[in-house]
Amino acid sequence: MAAIPAGRFLMGGAEPEARPNEKPCHAVAVNSFYLGKFPVTQAQWSAVMGSLPKLPADFRGREFPVVNVWLEKALEFCARLARLTGENFRLPNEAEWEYA
């Protein structure tokens, strides 16, 4: 996990090609938080969830990132990992993700 310090930034797109839902740019403040440095691997996912989602045959490997995960399953992964470790895990919100 990487410690992300609190801070402020301009969120959104100012470029002419920015999508309408990225406008207008606006100032956002975020509190400090931790974010995983690396994608969750298939081995990690399997250890927490007990099985893997459907994966392309040519994209299987313990150290490969897990793919084809729906939001609900990602939330379930965080909840199960929290129960297993006694630590708090969650997905970053949109502002945290863009800031990081």
Backbone as XML, in Angstrom:
<?xml version="1.0"?>
<chain id="A" units="angstrom">
  <residue number="1" name="MET">
    <atom name="N" x="0.859" y="-1.181" z="0.000"/>
    <atom name="CA" x="0.000" y="0.000" z="0.000"/>
    <atom name="C" x="0.895" y="1.231" z="0.000"/>
  </residue>
  <residue number="2" name="ALA">
    <atom name="N" x="0.448" y="2.248" z="-0.672"/>
    <atom name="CA" x="1.167" y="3.516" z="-0.719"/>
    <atom name="C" x="0.341" y="4.561" z="0.020"/>
  </residue>
  <residue number="3" name="ALA">
    <atom name="N" x="1.019" y="5.343" z="0.845"/>
    <atom name="CA" x="0.356" y="6.440" z="1.551"/>
    <atom name="C" x="0.192" y="7.603" z="0.578"/>
  </residue>
  <residue number="4" name="ILE">
    <atom name="N" x="-1.033" y="8.053" z="0.399"/>
    <atom name="CA" x="-1.327" y="9.201" z="-0.454"/>
    <atom name="C" x="-1.654" y="10.371" z="0.470"/>
  </residue>
  <residue number="5" name="PRO">
    <atom name="N" x="-0.847" y="11.436" z="0.431"/>
    <atom name="CA" x="-1.090" y="12.548" z="1.349"/>
    <atom name="C" x="-2.339" y="13.341" z="0.972"/>
  </residue>
  <residue number="6" name="ALA">
    <atom name="N" x="-2.909" y="14.006" z="1.939"/>
    <atom name="CA" x="-4.045" y="14.889" z="1.690"/>
    <atom name="C" x="-3.600" y="16.010" z="0.756"/>
  </residue>
  <residue number="7" name="GLY">
    <atom name="N" x="-4.535" y="16.553" z="0.020"/>
    <atom name="CA" x="-4.195" y="17.657" z="-0.860"/>
    <atom name="C" x="-5.390" y="18.142" z="-1.647"/>
  </residue>
  <residue number="8" name="ARG">
    <atom name="N" x="-5.118" y="19.102" z="-2.517"/>
    <atom name="CA" x="-6.141" y="19.691" z="-3.380"/>
    <atom name="C" x="-5.657" y="19.583" z="-4.824"/>
  </residue>
  <residue number="9" name="PHE">
    <atom name="N" x="-6.580" y="19.448" z="-5.741"/>
    <atom name="CA" x="-6.232" y="19.417" z="-7.162"/>
    <atom name="C" x="-7.443" y="19.836" z="-7.985"/>
  </residue>
  <residue number="10" name="LEU">
    <atom name="N" x="-7.189" y="20.140" z="-9.252"/>
    <atom name="CA" x="-8.275" y="20.459" z="-10.175"/>
    <atom name="C" x="-8.729" y="19.165" z="-10.833"/>
  </residue>
  <residue number="11" name="MET">
    <atom name="N" x="-9.973" y="18.829" z="-10.611"/>
    <atom name="CA" x="-10.538" y="17.595" z="-11.151"/>
    <atom name="C" x="-11.377" y="17.932" z="-12.366"/>
  </residue>
  <residue number="12" name="GLY">
    <atom name="N" x="-11.255" y="17.101" z="-13.379"/>
    <atom name="CA" x="-12.043" y="17.292" z="-14.586"/>
    <atom name="C" x="-11.159" y="17.576" z="-15.779"/>
  </residue>
  <residue number="13" name="GLY">
    <atom name="N" x="-11.774" y="17.681" z="-16.927"/>
    <atom name="CA" x="-11.031" y="17.910" z="-18.154"/>
    <atom name="C" x="-11.247" y="19.311" z="-18.684"/>
  </residue>
  <residue number="14" name="ALA">
    <atom name="N" x="-10.154" y="19.993" z="-18.996"/>
    <atom name="CA" x="-10.237" y="21.331" z="-19.577"/>
    <atom name="C" x="-9.971" y="21.298" z="-21.075"/>
  </residue>
  <residue number="15" name="GLU">
    <atom name="N" x="-9.522" y="20.157" z="-21.594"/>
    <atom name="CA" x="-9.185" y="20.048" z="-23.006"/>
    <atom name="C" x="-10.450" y="20.121" z="-23.864"/>
  </residue>
  <residue number="16" name="PRO">
    <atom name="N" x="-10.322" y="20.627" z="-25.086"/>
    <atom name="CA" x="-11.500" y="20.690" z="-25.967"/>
    <atom name="C" x="-12.143" y="19.314" z="-26.189"/>
  </residue>
  <residue number="17" name="GLU">
    <atom name="N" x="-11.326" y="18.240" z="-26.183"/>
    <atom name="CA" x="-11.874" y="16.904" z="-26.425"/>
    <atom name="C" x="-12.427" y="16.238" z="-25.160"/>
  </residue>
  <residue number="18" name="ALA">
    <atom name="N" x="-12.408" y="16.947" z="-24.028"/>
    <atom name="CA" x="-12.944" y="16.376" z="-22.782"/>
    <atom name="C" x="-14.438" y="16.098" z="-22.942"/>
  </residue>
  <residue number="19" name="ARG">
    <atom name="N" x="-14.879" y="15.033" z="-22.322"/>
    <atom name="CA" x="-16.293" y="14.663" z="-22.368"/>
    <atom name="C" x="-17.119" y="15.647" z="-21.548"/>
  </residue>
  <residue number="20" name="PRO">
    <atom name="N" x="-18.393" y="15.791" z="-21.868"/>
    <atom name="CA" x="-19.246" y="16.708" z="-21.098"/>
    <atom name="C" x="-19.282" y="16.383" z="-19.600"/>
  </residue>
  <residue number="21" name="ASN">
    <atom name="N" x="-19.224" y="15.079" z="-19.246"/>
    <atom name="CA" x="-19.286" y="14.723" z="-17.823"/>
    <atom name="C" x="-17.974" y="14.978" z="-17.095"/>
  </residue>
  <residue number="22" name="GLU">
    <atom name="N" x="-16.936" y="15.440" z="-17.801"/>
    <atom name="CA" x="-15.654" y="15.787" z="-17.175"/>
    <atom name="C" x="-15.541" y="17.295" z="-16.930"/>
  </residue>
  <residue number="23" name="LYS">
    <atom name="N" x="-16.576" y="18.038" z="-17.310"/>
    <atom name="CA" x="-16.550" y="19.496" z="-17.186"/>
    <atom name="C" x="-17.577" y="19.932" z="-16.169"/>
  </residue>
  <residue number="24" name="PRO">
    <atom name="N" x="-17.414" y="21.064" z="-15.550"/>
    <atom name="CA" x="-16.238" y="21.925" z="-15.621"/>
    <atom name="C" x="-15.163" y="21.442" z="-14.645"/>
  </residue>
  <residue number="25" name="CYS">
    <atom name="N" x="-13.944" y="21.899" z="-14.856"/>
    <atom name="CA" x="-12.881" y="21.628" z="-13.880"/>
    <atom name="C" x="-13.265" y="22.298" z="-12.570"/>
  </residue>
  <residue number="26" name="HIS">
    <atom name="N" x="-12.968" y="21.626" z="-11.491"/>
    <atom name="CA" x="-13.299" y="22.196" z="-10.184"/>
    <atom name="C" x="-12.278" y="21.731" z="-9.150"/>
  </residue>
  <residue number="27" name="ALA">
    <atom name="N" x="-12.078" y="22.555" z="-8.147"/>
    <atom name="CA" x="-11.130" y="22.230" z="-7.084"/>
    <atom name="C" x="-11.720" y="21.164" z="-6.176"/>
  </residue>
  <residue number="28" name="VAL">
    <atom name="N" x="-10.903" y="20.184" z="-5.837"/>
    <atom name="CA" x="-11.329" y="19.089" z="-4.965"/>
    <atom name="C" x="-10.257" y="18.902" z="-3.893"/>
  </residue>
  <residue number="29" name="ALA">
    <atom name="N" x="-10.691" y="18.719" z="-2.670"/>
    <atom name="CA" x="-9.788" y="18.404" z="-1.562"/>
    <atom name="C" x="-9.991" y="16.941" z="-1.194"/>
  </residue>
  <residue number="30" name="VAL">
    <atom name="N" x="-8.885" y="16.236" z="-0.985"/>
    <atom name="CA" x="-8.972" y="14.845" z="-0.549"/>
    <atom name="C" x="-8.197" y="14.682" z="0.755"/>
  </residue>
  <residue number="31" name="ASN">
    <atom name="N" x="-8.706" y="13.835" z="1.607"/>
    <atom name="CA" x="-7.999" y="13.469" z="2.827"/>
    <atom name="C" x="-6.920" y="12.447" z="2.490"/>
  </residue>
  <residue number="32" name="SER">
    <atom name="N" x="-5.989" y="12.232" z="3.377"/>
    <atom name="CA" x="-4.962" y="11.217" z="3.137"/>
    <atom name="C" x="-5.623" y="9.835" z="3.151"/>
  </residue>
  <residue number="33" name="PHE">
    <atom name="N" x="-5.035" y="8.922" z="2.400"/>
    <atom name="CA" x="-5.555" y="7.560" z="2.319"/>
    <atom name="C" x="-4.444" y="6.641" z="1.826"/>
  </residue>
  <residue number="34" name="TYR">
    <atom name="N" x="-4.704" y="5.360" z="1.863"/>
    <atom name="CA" x="-3.764" y="4.368" z="1.342"/>
    <atom name="C" x="-4.354" y="3.758" z="0.082"/>
  </residue>
  <residue number="35" name="LEU">
    <atom name="N" x="-3.476" y="3.447" z="-0.864"/>
    <atom name="CA" x="-3.897" y="2.862" z="-2.125"/>
    <atom name="C" x="-2.937" y="1.739" z="-2.481"/>
  </residue>
  <residue number="36" name="GLY">
    <atom name="N" x="-3.471" y="0.631" z="-2.956"/>
    <atom name="CA" x="-2.618" y="-0.468" z="-3.372"/>
    <atom name="C" x="-1.669" y="-0.029" z="-4.476"/>
  </residue>
  <residue number="37" name="LYS">
    <atom name="N" x="-0.408" y="-0.456" z="-4.376"/>
    <atom name="CA" x="0.594" y="-0.093" z="-5.392"/>
    <atom name="C" x="0.443" y="-0.904" z="-6.661"/>
  </residue>
  <residue number="38" name="PHE">
    <atom name="N" x="-0.085" y="-2.109" z="-6.541"/>
    <atom name="CA" x="-0.133" y="-3.048" z="-7.650"/>
    <atom name="C" x="-1.544" y="-3.594" z="-7.806"/>
  </residue>
  <residue number="39" name="PRO">
    <atom name="N" x="-1.908" y="-4.025" z="-9.024"/>
    <atom name="CA" x="-3.212" y="-4.669" z="-9.204"/>
    <atom name="C" x="-3.308" y="-5.937" z="-8.351"/>
  </residue>
  <residue number="40" name="VAL">
    <atom name="N" x="-4.515" y="-6.289" z="-7.963"/>
    <atom name="CA" x="-4.752" y="-7.534" z="-7.231"/>
    <atom name="C" x="-4.462" y="-8.690" z="-8.189"/>
  </residue>
  <residue number="41" name="THR">
    <atom name="N" x="-3.625" y="-9.618" z="-7.735"/>
    <atom name="CA" x="-3.267" y="-10.763" z="-8.583"/>
    <atom name="C" x="-4.348" y="-11.832" z="-8.523"/>
  </residue>
  <residue number="42" name="GLN">
    <atom name="N" x="-4.273" y="-12.749" z="-9.477"/>
    <atom name="CA" x="-5.199" y="-13.874" z="-9.481"/>
    <atom name="C" x="-5.015" y="-14.731" z="-8.237"/>
  </residue>
  <residue number="43" name="ALA">
    <atom name="N" x="-3.779" y="-14.876" z="-7.760"/>
    <atom name="CA" x="-3.523" y="-15.649" z="-6.537"/>
    <atom name="C" x="-4.161" y="-14.971" z="-5.331"/>
  </residue>
  <residue number="44" name="GLN">
    <atom name="N" x="-4.030" y="-13.653" z="-5.225"/>
    <atom name="CA" x="-4.627" y="-12.932" z="-4.100"/>
    <atom name="C" x="-6.151" y="-13.033" z="-4.144"/>
  </residue>
  <residue number="45" name="TRP">
    <atom name="N" x="-6.716" y="-12.816" z="-5.321"/>
    <atom name="CA" x="-8.172" y="-12.884" z="-5.471"/>
    <atom name="C" x="-8.688" y="-14.271" z="-5.065"/>
  </residue>
  <residue number="46" name="SER">
    <atom name="N" x="-8.031" y="-15.291" z="-5.570"/>
    <atom name="CA" x="-8.448" y="-16.661" z="-5.282"/>
    <atom name="C" x="-8.347" y="-16.975" z="-3.793"/>
  </residue>
  <residue number="47" name="ALA">
    <atom name="N" x="-7.292" y="-16.486" z="-3.136"/>
    <atom name="CA" x="-7.113" y="-16.728" z="-1.703"/>
    <atom name="C" x="-8.237" y="-16.093" z="-0.884"/>
  </residue>
  <residue number="48" name="VAL">
    <atom name="N" x="-8.722" y="-14.955" z="-1.305"/>
    <atom name="CA" x="-9.768" y="-14.248" z="-0.566"/>
    <atom name="C" x="-11.160" y="-14.723" z="-0.972"/>
  </residue>
  <residue number="49" name="MET">
    <atom name="N" x="-11.379" y="-14.900" z="-2.279"/>
    <atom name="CA" x="-12.715" y="-15.195" z="-2.792"/>
    <atom name="C" x="-12.991" y="-16.690" z="-2.982"/>
  </residue>
  <residue number="50" name="GLY">
    <atom name="N" x="-11.941" y="-17.505" z="-3.027"/>
    <atom name="CA" x="-12.129" y="-18.940" z="-3.179"/>
    <atom name="C" x="-12.154" y="-19.425" z="-4.610"/>
  </residue>
  <residue number="51" name="SER">
    <atom name="N" x="-12.332" y="-18.528" z="-5.551"/>
    <atom name="CA" x="-12.328" y="-18.897" z="-6.969"/>
    <atom name="C" x="-12.062" y="-17.641" z="-7.791"/>
  </residue>
  <residue number="52" name="LEU">
    <atom name="N" x="-11.819" y="-17.849" z="-9.073"/>
    <atom name="CA" x="-11.547" y="-16.736" z="-9.980"/>
    <atom name="C" x="-12.750" y="-16.476" z="-10.871"/>
  </residue>
  <residue number="53" name="PRO">
    <atom name="N" x="-12.898" y="-15.228" z="-11.349"/>
    <atom name="CA" x="-13.920" y="-14.994" z="-12.368"/>
    <atom name="C" x="-13.493" y="-15.668" z="-13.669"/>
  </residue>
  <residue number="54" name="LYS">
    <atom name="N" x="-14.371" y="-15.684" z="-14.650"/>
    <atom name="CA" x="-14.007" y="-16.249" z="-15.948"/>
    <atom name="C" x="-12.857" y="-15.441" z="-16.524"/>
  </residue>
  <residue number="55" name="LEU">
    <atom name="N" x="-11.815" y="-16.146" z="-16.951"/>
    <atom name="CA" x="-10.625" y="-15.506" z="-17.495"/>
    <atom name="C" x="-10.336" y="-16.056" z="-18.884"/>
  </residue>
  <residue number="56" name="PRO">
    <atom name="N" x="-9.819" y="-15.204" z="-19.780"/>
    <atom name="CA" x="-9.393" y="-15.726" z="-21.079"/>
    <atom name="C" x="-8.314" y="-16.789" z="-20.880"/>
  </residue>
  <residue number="57" name="ALA">
    <atom name="N" x="-8.342" y="-17.815" z="-21.691"/>
    <atom name="CA" x="-7.393" y="-18.924" z="-21.554"/>
    <atom name="C" x="-5.946" y="-18.460" z="-21.606"/>
  </residue>
  <residue number="58" name="ASP">
    <atom name="N" x="-5.680" y="-17.432" z="-22.390"/>
    <atom name="CA" x="-4.293" y="-16.964" z="-22.530"/>
    <atom name="C" x="-3.930" y="-15.892" z="-21.505"/>
  </residue>
  <residue number="59" name="PHE">
    <atom name="N" x="-4.790" y="-15.679" z="-20.512"/>
    <atom name="CA" x="-4.511" y="-14.672" z="-19.486"/>
    <atom name="C" x="-4.701" y="-15.273" z="-18.102"/>
  </residue>
  <residue number="60" name="ARG">
    <atom name="N" x="-4.068" y="-16.401" z="-17.893"/>
    <atom name="CA" x="-4.149" y="-17.074" z="-16.597"/>
    <atom name="C" x="-2.746" y="-17.192" z="-16.023"/>
  </residue>
  <residue number="61" name="GLY">
    <atom name="N" x="-2.634" y="-16.895" z="-14.750"/>
    <atom name="CA" x="-1.360" y="-17.017" z="-14.063"/>
    <atom name="C" x="-1.467" y="-16.413" z="-12.681"/>
  </residue>
  <residue number="62" name="ARG">
    <atom name="N" x="-0.878" y="-17.063" z="-11.719"/>
    <atom name="CA" x="-0.992" y="-16.620" z="-10.325"/>
    <atom name="C" x="-0.607" y="-15.158" z="-10.122"/>
  </residue>
  <residue number="63" name="GLU">
    <atom name="N" x="0.399" y="-14.695" z="-10.843"/>
    <atom name="CA" x="0.872" y="-13.319" z="-10.665"/>
    <atom name="C" x="0.259" y="-12.342" z="-11.660"/>
  </residue>
  <residue number="64" name="PHE">
    <atom name="N" x="-0.607" y="-12.828" z="-12.543"/>
    <atom name="CA" x="-1.314" y="-11.934" z="-13.466"/>
    <atom name="C" x="-2.392" y="-11.192" z="-12.683"/>
  </residue>
  <residue number="65" name="PRO">
    <atom name="N" x="-2.750" y="-9.981" z="-13.118"/>
    <atom name="CA" x="-3.851" y="-9.289" z="-12.440"/>
    <atom name="C" x="-5.176" y="-10.003" z="-12.686"/>
  </residue>
  <residue number="66" name="VAL">
    <atom name="N" x="-6.058" y="-9.910" z="-11.720"/>
    <atom name="CA" x="-7.393" y="-10.468" z="-11.907"/>
    <atom name="C" x="-8.167" y="-9.495" z="-12.802"/>
  </residue>
  <residue number="67" name="VAL">
    <atom name="N" x="-8.954" y="-10.040" z="-13.712"/>
    <atom name="CA" x="-9.747" y="-9.234" z="-14.638"/>
    <atom name="C" x="-11.174" y="-9.770" z="-14.673"/>
  </residue>
  <residue number="68" name="ASN">
    <atom name="N" x="-12.042" y="-9.059" z="-15.383"/>
    <atom name="CA" x="-13.455" y="-9.444" z="-15.505"/>
    <atom name="C" x="-14.156" y="-9.455" z="-14.153"/>
  </residue>
  <residue number="69" name="VAL">
    <atom name="N" x="-13.886" y="-8.422" z="-13.360"/>
    <atom name="CA" x="-14.483" y="-8.300" z="-12.026"/>
    <atom name="C" x="-15.532" y="-7.188" z="-12.052"/>
  </residue>
  <residue number="70" name="TRP">
    <atom name="N" x="-16.742" y="-7.510" z="-11.686"/>
    <atom name="CA" x="-17.815" y="-6.532" z="-11.582"/>
    <atom name="C" x="-17.640" y="-5.733" z="-10.297"/>
  </residue>
  <residue number="71" name="LEU">
    <atom name="N" x="-18.217" y="-4.547" z="-10.261"/>
    <atom name="CA" x="-18.131" y="-3.684" z="-9.092"/>
    <atom name="C" x="-18.572" y="-4.416" z="-7.832"/>
  </residue>
  <residue number="72" name="GLU">
    <atom name="N" x="-19.681" y="-5.125" z="-7.910"/>
    <atom name="CA" x="-20.202" y="-5.818" z="-6.716"/>
    <atom name="C" x="-19.201" y="-6.832" z="-6.180"/>
  </residue>
  <residue number="73" name="LYS">
    <atom name="N" x="-18.501" y="-7.525" z="-7.062"/>
    <atom name="CA" x="-17.497" y="-8.501" z="-6.627"/>
    <atom name="C" x="-16.274" y="-7.802" z="-6.043"/>
  </residue>
  <residue number="74" name="ALA">
    <atom name="N" x="-15.896" y="-6.660" z="-6.589"/>
    <atom name="CA" x="-14.777" y="-5.900" z="-6.033"/>
    <atom name="C" x="-15.113" y="-5.423" z="-4.619"/>
  </residue>
  <residue number="75" name="LEU">
    <atom name="N" x="-16.337" y="-4.991" z="-4.415"/>
    <atom name="CA" x="-16.774" y="-4.572" z="-3.073"/>
    <atom name="C" x="-16.787" y="-5.763" z="-2.113"/>
  </residue>
  <residue number="76" name="GLU">
    <atom name="N" x="-17.237" y="-6.906" z="-2.609"/>
    <atom name="CA" x="-17.238" y="-8.118" z="-1.793"/>
    <atom name="C" x="-15.805" y="-8.523" z="-1.436"/>
  </residue>
  <residue number="77" name="PHE">
    <atom name="N" x="-14.882" y="-8.415" z="-2.389"/>
    <atom name="CA" x="-13.473" y="-8.713" z="-2.131"/>
    <atom name="C" x="-12.953" y="-7.828" z="-0.993"/>
  </residue>
  <residue number="78" name="CYS">
    <atom name="N" x="-13.226" y="-6.533" z="-1.059"/>
    <atom name="CA" x="-12.776" y="-5.613" z="-0.006"/>
    <atom name="C" x="-13.355" y="-6.000" z="1.354"/>
  </residue>
  <residue number="79" name="ALA">
    <atom name="N" x="-14.646" y="-6.337" z="1.386"/>
    <atom name="CA" x="-15.291" y="-6.718" z="2.647"/>
    <atom name="C" x="-14.695" y="-8.005" z="3.207"/>
  </residue>
  <residue number="80" name="ARG">
    <atom name="N" x="-14.479" y="-8.989" z="2.358"/>
    <atom name="CA" x="-13.891" y="-10.252" z="2.829"/>
    <atom name="C" x="-12.455" y="-10.050" z="3.296"/>
  </residue>
  <residue number="81" name="LEU">
    <atom name="N" x="-11.689" y="-9.266" z="2.557"/>
    <atom name="CA" x="-10.307" y="-8.995" z="2.948"/>
    <atom name="C" x="-10.271" y="-8.275" z="4.295"/>
  </residue>
  <residue number="82" name="ALA">
    <atom name="N" x="-11.185" y="-7.357" z="4.510"/>
    <atom name="CA" x="-11.268" y="-6.651" z="5.794"/>
    <atom name="C" x="-11.563" y="-7.630" z="6.931"/>
  </residue>
  <residue number="83" name="ARG">
    <atom name="N" x="-12.500" y="-8.559" z="6.699"/>
    <atom name="CA" x="-12.814" y="-9.556" z="7.739"/>
    <atom name="C" x="-11.612" y="-10.455" z="8.019"/>
  </residue>
  <residue number="84" name="LEU">
    <atom name="N" x="-10.897" y="-10.853" z="6.977"/>
    <atom name="CA" x="-9.749" y="-11.748" z="7.150"/>
    <atom name="C" x="-8.584" y="-11.080" z="7.884"/>
  </residue>
  <residue number="85" name="THR">
    <atom name="N" x="-8.389" y="-9.797" z="7.637"/>
    <atom name="CA" x="-7.214" y="-9.102" z="8.174"/>
    <atom name="C" x="-7.492" y="-8.229" z="9.383"/>
  </residue>
  <residue number="86" name="GLY">
    <atom name="N" x="-8.749" y="-7.871" z="9.598"/>
    <atom name="CA" x="-9.075" y="-6.934" z="10.671"/>
    <atom name="C" x="-8.743" y="-5.494" z="10.305"/>
  </residue>
  <residue number="87" name="GLU">
    <atom name="N" x="-8.372" y="-5.261" z="9.058"/>
    <atom name="CA" x="-8.067" y="-3.911" z="8.557"/>
    <atom name="C" x="-9.226" y="-3.430" z="7.686"/>
  </residue>
  <residue number="88" name="ASN">
    <atom name="N" x="-9.279" y="-2.121" z="7.441"/>
    <atom name="CA" x="-10.320" y="-1.558" z="6.599"/>
    <atom name="C" x="-9.839" y="-1.493" z="5.155"/>
  </residue>
  <residue number="89" name="PHE">
    <atom name="N" x="-10.578" y="-2.085" z="4.237"/>
    <atom name="CA" x="-10.271" y="-2.018" z="2.815"/>
    <atom name="C" x="-11.505" y="-1.543" z="2.078"/>
  </residue>
  <residue number="90" name="ARG">
    <atom name="N" x="-11.282" y="-0.695" z="1.080"/>
    <atom name="CA" x="-12.372" y="-0.187" z="0.255"/>
    <atom name="C" x="-11.800" y="0.244" z="-1.086"/>
  </residue>
  <residue number="91" name="LEU">
    <atom name="N" x="-12.681" y="0.481" z="-2.030"/>
    <atom name="CA" x="-12.254" y="1.018" z="-3.314"/>
    <atom name="C" x="-12.085" y="2.530" z="-3.178"/>
  </residue>
  <residue number="92" name="PRO">
    <atom name="N" x="-11.151" y="3.113" z="-3.908"/>
    <atom name="CA" x="-11.034" y="4.572" z="-3.872"/>
    <atom name="C" x="-12.233" y="5.200" z="-4.585"/>
  </residue>
  <residue number="93" name="ASN">
    <atom name="N" x="-12.616" y="6.402" z="-4.129"/>
    <atom name="CA" x="-13.671" y="7.102" z="-4.857"/>
    <atom name="C" x="-13.060" y="7.779" z="-6.087"/>
  </residue>
  <residue number="94" name="GLU">
    <atom name="N" x="-13.880" y="8.364" z="-6.910"/>
    <atom name="CA" x="-13.407" y="8.932" z="-8.175"/>
    <atom name="C" x="-12.355" y="10.016" z="-7.965"/>
  </residue>
  <residue number="95" name="ALA">
    <atom name="N" x="-12.569" y="10.888" z="-6.994"/>
    <atom name="CA" x="-11.604" y="11.965" z="-6.737"/>
    <atom name="C" x="-10.279" y="11.392" z="-6.239"/>
  </residue>
  <residue number="96" name="GLU">
    <atom name="N" x="-10.332" y="10.412" z="-5.329"/>
    <atom name="CA" x="-9.088" y="9.793" z="-4.842"/>
    <atom name="C" x="-8.321" y="9.131" z="-5.967"/>
  </residue>
  <residue number="97" name="TRP">
    <atom name="N" x="-9.030" y="8.423" z="-6.836"/>
    <atom name="CA" x="-8.380" y="7.721" z="-7.946"/>
    <atom name="C" x="-7.692" y="8.711" z="-8.880"/>
  </residue>
  <residue number="98" name="GLU">
    <atom name="N" x="-8.397" y="9.772" z="-9.237"/>
    <atom name="CA" x="-7.805" y="10.768" z="-10.135"/>
    <atom name="C" x="-6.644" y="11.483" z="-9.464"/>
  </residue>
  <residue number="99" name="TYR">
    <atom name="N" x="-6.771" y="11.792" z="-8.192"/>
    <atom name="CA" x="-5.703" y="12.475" z="-7.458"/>
    <atom name="C" x="-4.455" y="11.613" z="-7.356"/>
  </residue>
  <residue number="100" name="ALA">
    <atom name="N" x="-4.644" y="10.338" z="-7.052"/>
    <atom name="CA" x="-3.497" y="9.432" z="-6.896"/>
    <atom name="C" x="-2.770" y="9.267" z="-8.221"/>
  </residue>
</chain>
